[in-house]
Amino acid sequence: MATSALTVPAFSFFQRRWNGKVSRHRLFWWDTLAVATLLNATLGIVSLILLARGLEGGAWLLLHLLLLPYNLFLVAALWRKEDVGTPMRFAVLLWLALTVAI
């Protein structure tokens, strides 16, 4: 049996969040503040280690910004949900600013 693009788990992950099939609490607290923050911190530490070792060319910056599209996706998915209040919207924007700045 052939697998269609709609049943691929990674595609389903993004599709469910974009279409509002995931609760705002899971999207904000788990996907954004827990998982994405851990991923950003890990890549940030690795990129700082590479910078401290004198890696040429800015590969450390590329590594640091590698998750930016994912972060923007999470913010946009949260903002698209109708049941998200203003405090949560601005909290996720603050989170995004902090992840880019740090």
C-alpha positions, -999 to +999 in steps of 0.1 A: +000+000+000+014+034-010+019+061+016+005+095+006+021+127+017-009+134+040+000+104+062+037+112+068+041+118+105+062+150+101+038+165+076+009+156+100+027+173+129+029+206+110-005+203+093-023+197+126-007+228+142-013+250+112-050+240+109-057+245+146-062+208+155-039+211+185-050+229+217-035+263+224-021+251+257-002+223+241+010+245+213+022+272+237+034+253+267+047+221+253+056+227+216+069+263+221+081+268+257+093+233+264+104+216+232+114+245+210+132+263+239+152+231+246+161+228+209+170+265+207+191+263+238+210+232+226+218+247+192+227+280+209+252+263+232+267+243+203+270+275+182+287+293+210+312+265+214+319+267+177+323+304+179+347+301+209+368+276+190+372+301+162+351+284+135+355+304+103+329+316+080+298+321+102+287+284+103+281+290+140+255+318+131+238+295+106+236+268+133+222+293+157+195+305+133+187+270+119+155+267+140+142+302+131+117+289+104+104+264+130+101+291+156+083+314+132+059+285+123+050+279+159+043+316+165+022+319+133+003+287+142-005+301+176-016+335+162-039+318+137-059+301+165-091+321+173-092+311+210-058+325+219-059+357+240-038+388+237-015+379+267-005+345+251+000+361+217+024+387+231+041+361+254+049+340+223+063+371+205+085+378+235+096+342+235+105+346+198+124+378+204+144+362+232+152+331+212+166+352+183+185+376+206+200+349+228 
